[in-house]
Amino acid sequence: MRCSRFSLPLAMAVVVSGTAGLACAASSDEELSPNEFAVLSRVLNAKVALDSNDLNAVRQMQKGYVARTGRPLTRQDVNSLMRVATQANAYYSELAKSMLISWDSEQYHTTTQFDALYLQMKAGPSPRKPTALSHDLERIRLAARHAPVETDEGGIQRKLDREGIVGTMTQIKVSMNNLEKVISVLSEPALAAPDSAPRRQSAPAPRPSDGTPLTSAQQTEMHLKVVIKALNFSQHATYLLNTGPHDNIWDYPNLDEIVSLRRNALEAARIVDIDTLNRVYPEFGTRFRDEFMGFLSAFIDGCTRHSVESLRRAQTLNNDWSDWYAAKQKAIEVASNKAIGR
């Protein structure tokens, strides 16, 4: 794949932000060793799709961690390890999308998802520097003006064109898919343990552009909107599956689109704060994470690896989630409106 020089700053930013939080994500006395960290850093730095050798290296890293600490990584550990990388990938993907839309429309434009992630990158657990955030917005303005060059954060001028923006989006998508594979491997039943570790502190509250903290109701509304977005992505995939159904999932000519929608649903879902949903309605967050997100991960894994076992697990989790959510949907709607002051 040919990428212009413009793709490097964004791709490198994903790597730096994605690996910065890994070493300290586990508990202080059981954090990743330098060798364990090096394995994750290498696979998350990969510029091409990870293969079976890469994923087996992650499995061996996990086994080494278990041998050294006497305990496997819990699902909560895995989420903590990958939260920063997941958020960074999502942020830079939406930044690139905003630049492309601005380039094509010749008007400054940001996606709704970028706006939400911008607030989280500004006030999250691994905040991006204010100067860097301002520079990100300037990139969008330059794209809208079809500026021939941009100056990176180090003061070096680089070519700016539509091809480079699209190339960046492609590279970030590879990074997102690789991250999803790593999370899937670390979450394999033989490796991951139930959520038994103590809960960590919630991330600092996001702040709007004027620096004023969001109210509790505003934060809750933001997370609920992302939940709806994730559910809508998945429902669209279900609609495609039910339109001209096939006996074999791999016979669907639009399977790539279906899997892409489920990936989008999972990417959105990972932004949601589980504790916030649990405060809105009992078990809402826990079931959203374990059943809905678990279903999405298993479905994607089953389709990409042709794993019947994963697809069966996806069906079971989807049934569990659907049954619970259908029974509680009205009560959740009432509780949600109350939580956001409506």
Secondary structure, 3 states (H helix, E strand, C coil): CCCCCCHHHHHHHHHHHHHHCCCCCCCHHHCCCHHHHHHHHHHHHCCCCCCHHHHHHHHHHHHHHHHHHCCCCEHHHHHHHHHHHHHHHHHHHHHHHHHHHHHHHCCCCCCHHHHHHHHHHHHCCCCCCHHHHHHHHHHHHHHHCCCCEEECCCCCEEECCHHHHHHHHHHHHHHHHHHHHHHHHHCCCCCCECCCCCCCCCCCCCCCCCCCCCCHHHHHHHHHHHHHHHHHHHHHHHHHHHCCCCCCHHHCCCHHHHHHHHHHHHHHHCCCCHHHHHHHCCCHHHHHHHHHHHHHHHHHHHHHHCCHHHHHHHHHHHHHHHHHHHHHHHHHHHHHHHHCCC
